[in-house]
Amino acid sequence: MMRLLVIALLAFGAWKGYEHYQAKKLSAVQGEQPAALNFSSKPSAAPSTASFSCDGRKYCSQMTSCAEATYFLKNCPGVKMDGNNDGVPCEQQWCR
């Protein structure tokens, strides 16, 4: 039982560490300070389109949601997120 608890704690710590790494990586791409980690159990609401702006990102790997990718596809020049030109961006990653 103790071994299972230790494994679960290690897995949780690795998961949170990966989230922190991803947040720092995204903020470096956007040129901002890393956001504080959110340890609440409630999922955060998707940001409104008013909070998105064309900032030079153009690939699906740089997006954080389907809504963000859709905004970039419709409003920002030079994005490369719709390989089959059907108007739905990042189908493999965000907009399934």
Secondary structure as the mmCIF struct_conf table of DSSP 4:
data_model
#
loop_
_struct_conf.conf_type_id
_struct_conf.id
_struct_conf.beg_label_comp_id
_struct_conf.beg_label_asym_id
_struct_conf.beg_label_seq_id
_struct_conf.end_label_comp_id
_struct_conf.end_label_asym_id
_struct_conf.end_label_seq_id
HELX_RH_AL_P HELX_RH_AL_P1 MET A 2 GLN A 30
TURN_TY1_P TURN_TY1_P1 GLY A 31 GLY A 31
BEND BEND1 GLU A 32 GLU A 32
HELX_LH_PP_P HELX_LH_PP_P1 GLN A 33 LEU A 37
BEND BEND2 SER A 41 LYS A 42
HELX_LH_PP_P HELX_LH_PP_P2 PRO A 43 SER A 48
HELX_RH_3T_P HELX_RH_3T_P1 THR A 49 SER A 51
BEND BEND3 GLY A 56 GLY A 56
BEND BEND4 TYR A 59 TYR A 59
HELX_RH_3T_P HELX_RH_3T_P2 CYS A 60 GLN A 62
BEND BEND5 THR A 64 SER A 65
HELX_RH_AL_P HELX_RH_AL_P2 CYS A 66 ASN A 75
BEND BEND6 CYS A 76 CYS A 76
TURN_TY1_P TURN_TY1_P2 PRO A 77 GLY A 78
TURN_TY1_P TURN_TY1_P3 GLY A 83 ASN A 84
BEND BEND7 ASP A 86 GLY A 87
TURN_TY1_P TURN_TY1_P4 GLU A 91 TRP A 94
#
